């Protein structure tokens, strides 16, 4: 068709959205988004706590397995600088260290593994300042206790380290 044959009535019947239709779609999308965002934030907070619990379980299991395999003392502790144990903040990277510590510090040759920290989660474990120490049989002998994991939006969990060196999930907690 050329331009001379287009009738004036067909030019008026253009397809598209009116301003009112566009505003209705934007309002509906805003309401749906406002309804979904709090649920997504709560889900993300729960996932952060689950990830931290997995990190702690993995570090403790690796420490226990290394103690049994090497038939030696293995220590699991938070180590922000990868040179010394600092049990005041269990949210820091976790170091798995061979042998006894000398003054709370360890050599690079004794460091078996470091498990990096997660963000946005606080972890506490006993207030006596002692790290978890596994003996040659894989038992923490007096170093057992409960880890409290606190995430955002007051979501939390517990991990319990038994006298036999096994880790189990405790109750969900409010932080």
ABEGO torsion letter per residue (X at the ends): XBAAABBAAAAABBBEBBAAAAAAAAAAAAAAAAAAAAAAAAAAAAAAAAAAAAAAAAAAAAAAAAAAAAGBBBBBBBBAAGABBBAABAABBBBBBBEBBBGGBBBAAABABBBBBBBGBBBBBEAAGBBBBBBAAGBAGGABEBBBBBBBGGBBBBBBBBAAGBBBBBBBBBX
